Amino acid sequence: MGQRVAGGRGRRKPPPVSRARRRAQQQAVRRRVGAAVATVRRVELEAALEAEVTALLGRRWYARRGTAPLRPAGVVCSRCGQDWAPRLVRAGHYPRTLRTALAAVEIRVPRVGCRCRGTVPVEFATLGRYERVWGDLQERARPLAGLCLSLRDARAVLAWDNGQPVACSTLHGWGHQAAPLAAAVQQGPLARVPPVVLLDGLWVKLMVETGARYRDRQGRDRPRVRREKGPLLVAYGVDPATGERWILDWERGQQEDEASWRGLLERLAARGLRADAGLELFIPDGSAGLEAAFGLVRFGPGVLRQRCLFHTIRTQSRNPGATADRLLAAVA
């Protein structure tokens, strides 16, 4: 006898769908959706490029050159050096494969020529001159770097929708583009002085060039690197009223020593982290170098220090022989 549904008056349950069949069906639908998205993206990108050419020439398709406005076009012919808008013409298209976040599309990029049959280089706002990866994919890659994903893991995540993996060297270059922005964050006065500052040293693995070079499997000259582990000293601002926490500054040190911590503390003091601006409490991680640096940098009267409870408990778990009195002394 088949199973009956409660209250269904004899109706039978539908036969279950196997996991393999459901997965195959979902993948088929996903491929059709991806193809539809790729078509929409291609059409919209090509329309945007054509609109830029129309604005540059001052006339639409099949309109005579005499209808173009008498003005410079802002681009110069590579043969005759003229930039007069009525001299410019549409000169066909060339194909380009473009990776976007949702799909990889093959688009037709318009060319612009001159009456002298020379070529006119054009810099589009929609698409860079040699761009093969669109900006939305780069914007999706930035949060992955903030989550500390490896280049290979980020590469796999970014290729999930478009099916076109980005080279690890490209991802590495995008990461380096944020270096000027990061340096700008460390300059100038603090926009907000928190009442509580949490200080912690995070140990990370870095690839450091050794100075030697080698040839890879493809015959390219590469710098030889080695993996090194070093501390990243970070200062977090904490608002006890709301629980908000944000990064104030950071310093890459050789060790968690006095010199490295002192550099970070001196920069924070120079940027306006003082008692008269609202600073009340430091929560250090308990390293000896940080404690020594506190004796050399002044933040004003009344600023307290309280060792982080997490680090204290972790030390106790690693040192079960420590007495309760020593634990309470460390917390105090």
N, C-alpha and C positions, 0 to 999 in steps of 0.2 A: 504494500500500500504506500502511496506517495505521501509526503508530509503536507499538512494542511495549515493554512494561515489562520491564526486566532481571529475569530469574528468574521472570517471570510466566507462562511457558508459553503464550504466544499471546494473553494478555489485552490489550485495547486501553486506552489512556489515556482517561479521561472527557473530553468536550469542555470546553474552557475557558469559564469564565463571564466575560462582559464586565464591565469596570469599572463601566459605567453601571448594569447590572442589579444587581451586588453592592451598589452604593451605594444604589440605590432600595430594595432589600430591607432593608438595614441601617437606613435611615431609617424604613421602615414598622415594623420591630420596635421601634425607639427610640420612635416615637410610641405604640405600644401599651404599652410599659413605662412611659412617662411618664403615660399615662392611668391605668394601674393604680396608680402611685405617688400620683397626685393623689387617687384614690379613697380609698386607705389614709390619706393625710394628712387628708383632709376628715373621714373617720369618726372618727379618733382625736382630732382637734381638737374636734369637736362633742361627743364623749363626755367630754373633759376639762372643757369649759365646763359641760355638764349636771351633772357631778359637783360642780363648784364651787357651782352653784345649789342642789343637793341639800344640801350641807353648810351653806349659808347659811340655807336655810329650815328645816332640821332634819327634813325628811320627803321621801319619794320621790314619784314621779308618782302621781297619783290618791289619795294619802293625804289624809285630812281635816285641816283646820287645827288641830283639837283635839289631834291627835297630836304637834304640834310642841312642842319644849321651851319652857318659860316662861323665856325669856332675851332680852336684847337681841341683835339680829341684827348690829349693827355698821354698818348702813346706814340712812339716814334717808329717809323719804318726802318728796318735794319739795312735797307739797300739805298734809298734816296735820302733818308733822314728827315722826311716830312712828317708833320703831325696834324695836318689839316683834315678835319672830319670828312668833308666830301670826297677825299681821295681814298678813304678806307672802304673795303668790301669784305663780304663774307667769303671765306676760302675753304669751305668744307669742314670736316670733322676728323678727329683721330680717336681711337678707342683707348680706354683706360679702365683697369680693374681697380675698384675702390672698396676697401674694407670699411664697413660701418658696424656699429654695435649689434644691429639686428640681422644684417645680411651683407654678403659680398656681392656687389653689382658691377656689371659691365656698362659703362656710360660712354656717350659720344660727346667729346669735348670740342666745342666750336673753335675754328681757326679764324684769324683775321689777317687779310692781306692788303696790299696797296695797289694802286693803278699801275705802278712800275713793275708789278709782279714780284715785289719783295714781300717778305714776311714781317708781320707786326707782332712782337711779343706782348702778350696781355697777362696781367696779374689779376686773376679773378678773386672776388671776395668770398664766393661760395666754396672755392676749391683752390688750394695752393698750386704753384706751378709744377712742382714735382711730388705733390702729395699723393700718397697711396693709401693712407689711413686717415679717415675723417675724424673731426674733433670730438664727436660723441664717444668714440672708442677710447680716446685719451682721457676724457672725463670719467669714464667708467674705470679706467686703470688706476687713477689717483687714489680712490678709497681703498683699493686692494693693497697699494703700497702702505697706506696708513694702518692697515690691519696686519702689516709685517708678513704678508704672504711671500713666499719665495718666487723668483722669476718664473720658474717652471709651473708652479701652481697657478700664478696669475695668468700665465699663457693659456692654461687649460680652461680657466674660468671665462676668459674673454672670447675663446673660440667656441663656447657652448652654443651660441645662437647662430653666428655667421659661418661656422665650420672652417674658418681660415685662421690658423694660429699665427700670432705675431712673434717675430724673432725676439729672443731674449735680449739681444743687443739693443733692439728698438725700445723695449721696456726699460732697459737700463738707462738709455738716453733720456727717456721721459722723466725718469727719477731725478737725473742730474739737472733737468730744467727747473726743478723746484728749489735748487740751491740758492739762487739770488733772493727768492722769496723768504726762505728760511733765514738768510743772513739779515734781511730787512727787519724781521720780527725781533731780532736781538739788538736793534739799534733804537736810540731815542728813549724818552721817559716811558715808564709803564703807564698804560692807559687806565689801569685799575690796580690799586694797592689792596691786596687781600688782608684780612685780619690774621689768617693762619697760612703758613707756608710749610708744605711737606717736601722734604729733601730725601732723595733716594738715588742710589747708584744701580743702574741696570746693565748687566753684563751681556754684550752682544758679540756676535761673530762677524768679522769683517775680512774682506779679501784685499790684501795689501800687496802692491807691486814690489818685487824683490830687486828690480834693476836689470835682471837677465831677460832675454827674449828667446823665442823659439818659433818653429814653423809648425802650424797645425796640419791636419790631414788634407786640407784643401790648399796647402801651400802658402797660407797667409801668415805674415809676420805678426806675432802676438807677444805681449808682455807676460812674463811668467809671474804668477801671483801665489801667495800662500795665505792660509787661513789663520787669522789671529783673533784672540778673544780679548776684549777690552771693555772698560766701563763707560757708560754714558750717564753723566751726572745730570739729574733733572730736578728742577724746582717747580712744584705745583702750587698754584693758589687755591685756597679752600675757603668757601663761605659757609660757616657753621649754621647760619640761619636757613639757608636753602639747600645745603648739601652740594652746591655746584663746585666743580673742580676744573681747573684749566691750567695749561702749561704757561709758566712765566718765562723760563729761560732754560738753557741746557749747555753742557760743556762736555766735550770728548776728552777724557783723561787717559793717561798712561796706566795709572792705578787709582784707587780711591785714597790718594795721599793728600797731604796738606796743601801742596802746590796746586793740584787740580781743583780741589774744593775752594781754595782761596780765590782762584781766578773767577769762579762762578759767583761767589759771595760778593766780591768787590764790584763785579759788573752789576749785580742786583742793587747794591747800595748806590752806585753811581746813577742808576736809572730811576731812583726815587723810592726804594724799599726802605722805609724808616718808621720809627715809632710815631713820630709826629704826623705821618701820613696815614696812619691807621693800622700799622703792623703791631700785633700783640703776641704771637706765639710762633715758634719754630718747632716742627716735629721732625727730627733727624732720624736716620736709620741706625745710628749708634756706631758708625765707623770711627776709628781713632783719628784718621786724617781729617774728618769733618770736625771733630771736637777740637783738634788743634787749630784749624782754620778759624773757628769761632772766636778764639782768643786773639786773633789778629785783625778782625773786621768788626767795626762798631755799627750798630743799627739804631742806637738811641737807648735811653733809660727805660726800664720797665718791660723789655721784651723777654719773654720766658722761653724755656726750652723743655720739651717733653718728649722722651724717646718713644718712637713708634711701638705700639703694643704688638703689632703683627711681628716685627722683627724680634721683639723680646720673647714672644711665645715660640717663634721658630728657633731661637737660640736655646730656649729651655728644652724643646723637643729633641734637638740635636745633642744636648748635654743633660741627659736625665739625672745625672748625679748632682747637679746644682741644687742647692738648698732653697727653700722658700724665701729665706731672708735675702739671699742674693737676688732672687727674682724681683722681690718688692723693692730692693734698693735700685735695681736697674730701671723699674717703672717710675720711681720717684725722681 
